[in-house]
Amino acid sequence: MEETDVKRGDRVNNLASAEEKERYVKSIFSTIAKRYDVLNTLLSFGLHHHWKKFAVKLANLSPGDTALDICSGTGDLAILLSKKVGSRGKVVALDFCQEMLKLAQEKIKAAGIINCNFVYGNAEELKFPAESFNAVTVGFGMRNVAHIDKVFREIHRVLKPNGKAICLEFSHPTSPIFRTLYDFYSFKILPRIGGFISRKSDAYFYLPNSIREFPSQDELKIIMEKAGFGEARYCNLTGGIVAIHLGIKS
Ligand SMILES: C[S@@+](CC[C@H](N)C(=O)[O-])C[C@H]1O[C@@H](n2cnc3c(N)ncnc32)[C@H](O)[C@@H]1O
């Protein structure tokens, strides 16, 4: 009998432990790594480039600054950050999936960028001293970590005073009509296109389910504030399909 979409969604959402979620997430990204960029562009109609540019603009970096991009994947944000901080600055791209990091390294080399280092590591336990970075970004990664609060506490620790935390993530559309259309697209169309092209159908069933499970814009703001960011703020992009949360370390 054919497995239903709901059953597949349940299977990926009901991962019993943090270790199980980490193993699952790593296996998904290692399998889809080679097709990740093309699918991102296809399934977001190219919008992810605009969302990422806007996120980096909010980081408000200057030449010579240092930035960390966690859950860096194939390195899109790291590339944009590297251009902002220039040759006197430094960017670190961190991920726990070797296959994604390898692609990031190739892309960054092809872009002629020399101020970016790559670190294999877990966003929940950053191996950097306190107050190391002017900005920490995370793009479409927070949804995948096992403990969001822990990651924000780590981001807060490694930021310099006045440093900025930028979290770009899929979120919850604000208009009910738009949400219904978006749900149809993300639960019915996206998994089929994504599954067909990536040959990993689970991955693109996991995506809409993980978005639905992810805290709302206001809930995420509170999580950031509890992690130490005095007054976190957010803005919705594309009707709330995506939200960017900004926290400044006081
Ligand atoms: C959806 S991709 C996002 C990639 C990239 N930031 C972008 O915006 O296109 C999520 C990435 O987060 C990484 N990731 C998930 N959980 C992680 C963790 N706990 N520590 C480090 N990387 C993690 C995955 O390996 C994957 O490369």
The ligand as an SDF file (V2000), in Angstrom:
LIG
                    3D

 27 29  0  0  0  0  0  0  0  0999 V2000
   18.5300   23.9260    4.7160 C   0  0  0  0  0  0  0  0  0  0  0  0
   20.2630   23.8710    4.7960 S   0  0  0  0  0  0  0  0  0  0  0  0
   20.6590   25.5780    4.7630 C   0  0  0  0  0  0  0  0  0  0  0  0
   21.9510   25.8690    4.0710 C   0  0  0  0  0  0  0  0  0  0  0  0
   22.2760   27.3360    3.8720 C   0  0  0  0  0  0  0  0  0  0  0  0
   22.4210   28.0370    5.1160 N   0  0  0  0  0  0  0  0  0  0  0  0
   21.2750   28.0410    3.0050 C   0  0  0  0  0  0  0  0  0  0  0  0
   20.6770   29.0100    3.4730 O   0  0  0  0  0  0  0  0  0  0  0  0
   21.0720   27.6410    1.8620 O   0  0  0  0  0  0  0  0  0  0  0  0
   20.5190   23.4660    6.4910 C   0  0  0  0  0  0  0  0  0  0  0  0
   21.9660   23.1400    6.8370 C   0  0  0  0  0  0  0  0  0  0  0  0
   22.0740   23.0860    8.2640 O   0  0  0  0  0  0  0  0  0  0  0  0
   22.9960   22.0710    8.6090 C   0  0  0  0  0  0  0  0  0  0  0  0
   22.7470   21.7250   10.0150 N   0  0  0  0  0  0  0  0  0  0  0  0
   21.6000   21.2760   10.5540 C   0  0  0  0  0  0  0  0  0  0  0  0
   21.7390   21.1050   11.8750 N   0  0  0  0  0  0  0  0  0  0  0  0
   23.0230   21.4580   12.1830 C   0  0  0  0  0  0  0  0  0  0  0  0
   23.7710   21.5180   13.3910 C   0  0  0  0  0  0  0  0  0  0  0  0
   23.2330   21.1720   14.5500 N   0  0  0  0  0  0  0  0  0  0  0  0
   25.0430   21.9550   13.3260 N   0  0  0  0  0  0  0  0  0  0  0  0
   25.6000   22.3130   12.1340 C   0  0  0  0  0  0  0  0  0  0  0  0
   24.9500   22.2640   10.9640 N   0  0  0  0  0  0  0  0  0  0  0  0
   23.6700   21.8560   10.9860 C   0  0  0  0  0  0  0  0  0  0  0  0
   22.7130   20.9590    7.6030 C   0  0  0  0  0  0  0  0  0  0  0  0
   23.7770   20.0720    7.4820 O   0  0  0  0  0  0  0  0  0  0  0  0
   22.4550   21.7790    6.3300 C   0  0  0  0  0  0  0  0  0  0  0  0
   23.6320   21.9560    5.5870 O   0  0  0  0  0  0  0  0  0  0  0  0
  1  2  1  0
  2  3  1  0
  2 10  1  0
  3  4  1  0
  4  5  1  0
  5  6  1  0
  5  7  1  0
  7  8  2  0
  7  9  1  0
 10 11  1  0
 11 12  1  0
 11 26  1  0
 12 13  1  0
 13 14  1  0
 13 24  1  0
 14 15  1  0
 14 23  1  0
 15 16  2  0
 16 17  1  0
 17 18  1  0
 17 23  2  0
 18 19  1  0
 18 20  2  0
 20 21  1  0
 21 22  2  0
 22 23  1  0
 24 25  1  0
 24 26  1  0
 26 27  1  0
M  CHG  2   2   1   9  -1
M  END
$$$$
